[in-house]
Structure formats: C-alpha cells, structure tokens
C-alpha cells in the first residue's frame, strides 16, 4: 500500500520478536503492536508516510485495524 501511494518510499521489513509488529519512519517509532495490542490502520500508515514525503515530521499512528478474529 505504501509503495502504491508513495513510490519513492524505501520500505524495509525485518524479523523481530514473536508477536511484534512495529512501524518506524525516519528513525521514529510511529506504531508498536506490542504497545497497542493490534495492527495499525494500514491506511493511516500510508497517510503518515505521504505527509513525511512532503517534508512533514512523522507522527504516531493511532488508528488500529479491525480484527476479524473472535475468541470464544
């Protein structure tokens, strides 16, 4: 989604701790699944990346993805 909206973005994935998913932009952590308990809103991540590509500072992602998983 990032590359489709911001083709010049450099997107890198790394293996981390079990159950972790973190998004770092220009050296700043903008989302941590371990802290928030779910995945980030991928649409909001794209918006933040787009803003940074226009020279703005990265800000935290606050929205979360809706979970389709239900535990009974």
Buried (B, 14 or more C-beta within 10 A) or exposed (E): EBEEBBEEBEEEEEEEEEEEBBBEBEEEEBBBBEEBEEBBBBEBBBBBBBBBBEEEEBBBBEBBEEEEEEEE
